[in-house]
Each structure stands twice: as structure tokens, then as C-alpha cells.
Amino acid sequence: MTVTVFHGEDVITSDQALTDLIVAAKKNGTTVTRLEGKSLTVPEFLAATGQDDFFASKKIIVINRFFARPKSKIRDQLLQLILDSEAEVILWENKKLTPANEKVLLGAAKKHFPLSEKIWAFLNSFAVDNQSATFVTLYEQTLAQNDALYILAMLIWQVQQLLDIKENTFAGAPFTKKRLQTQSEKFTFAQLANWHQRLLDLDYRAKSGGLRLDLGQELLLVLLSSI
């Protein structure tokens, strides 16, 4: 068994670490196959691990959010296949593994990517009206320790989770769901959808050279504006 798990709420850093690993693996001639854990089937996994590739000396199977799928006999069967696979398998989870999942992956290598307390406090303080002095102070403290593009990406992720809560499609630990439910009650669905789009628009402008100010200032202006 060669299983590695990338897990934790710092999904930006985690995803970048996984991307770096994949790029390095491909340069070495490794075949990398990415699969979606929530919709993965047994035939799909077997096909990925058994495909013939004469140009690759090694295979890596990356499975995205496997533990987001509900418990079932199929999930148990897939998990056993993953643990028994001769191919290297990487599980990428956007949440910290639960103790139960840690137990079933006892022999796997685990790379945990937790969010800093400052980022947690900032994301949890996000509300309809962000014009309080406390929020601005938290933002400035967070910006002093993190890149503005990283903060923007984390905000987009947080708002997407709040939208998932509103649509009852969130898949995560009960304590995380409870925390997000409390925060989501501060917004209507329309307000969250509006915030999500505005943050995505800013992300696009940041990556396409369309900013008038630096990203940290532009992001603060967006956050301080009312919907």
C-alpha cells in the first residue's frame, strides 16, 4: 500500500502542494490520473489502476474528496481497493480527517494543512456588513501575514461553503457544518451568490492585470462595500 493523504482546511496551500507534486511526477514520466471521489465507481478505479501505459514506469492515482461521499458498501469496497492498490494513490480532502477516517488509513502517509488561527478568525468574521473596526483590523492583521491572492482564494472558498450550506449540499464534519450554519444565517442566498460573484470578478481582474490598486487594497474596498 502506497497511500498519501493531503487533508485540512488550508485548501489553497494543500492544492498547490499537490499540483507541485503532480508536475514533478509528470516530468519524471509518471502517469497521473485524477478521479472524483464522490462519483467514483469500482470499474472506473480498476480501469485507472490497470490501464496500460508503456511510456510510464509508475502510476499515481489522485482521488479528490473521497470521504465526501456517504458511507456505503461501495465506499467500503473502494477504500479496500485503494489500500490494496499497487499504484500510488493520493487522497486530497478539503477537510481535516475525522478520527474514524484516520483509523482506517492508519498505514497511510498524511500531510495536514491547517488554517492559522488568524485566517480562521477572519473568515468566520465575514458578514453582510463588514464595516466594523474589528473586521478591518482582522483583515489588516491577516494581510500582514498572508498574500492577498491567498486571502481572496480562501474567501471564495468560504463563501462557496456557505452557499453549499444554504443549498443543503455541504459534505463535511458535523462541527464544521454547525459553525458554517451559524455564519450562513447572517446572509440570504442571494447575498451569498452576490458576494461569490464579486469575489470571482476580483480574482479574474487580479489575474488578468485589471486592477487599479494593489490587490490587498482592492479586496478591502470590495469587502467594505455594501450589497
Helices and strands as residue ranges (DSSP letters): E 3-7, H 11-27, E 31-36, H 42-50, E 59-64, G 66-68, H 73-84, E 88-92, H 99-104, E 109-112, H 117-125, H 133-145, H 148-166, H 174-184, H 189-207, H 215-224
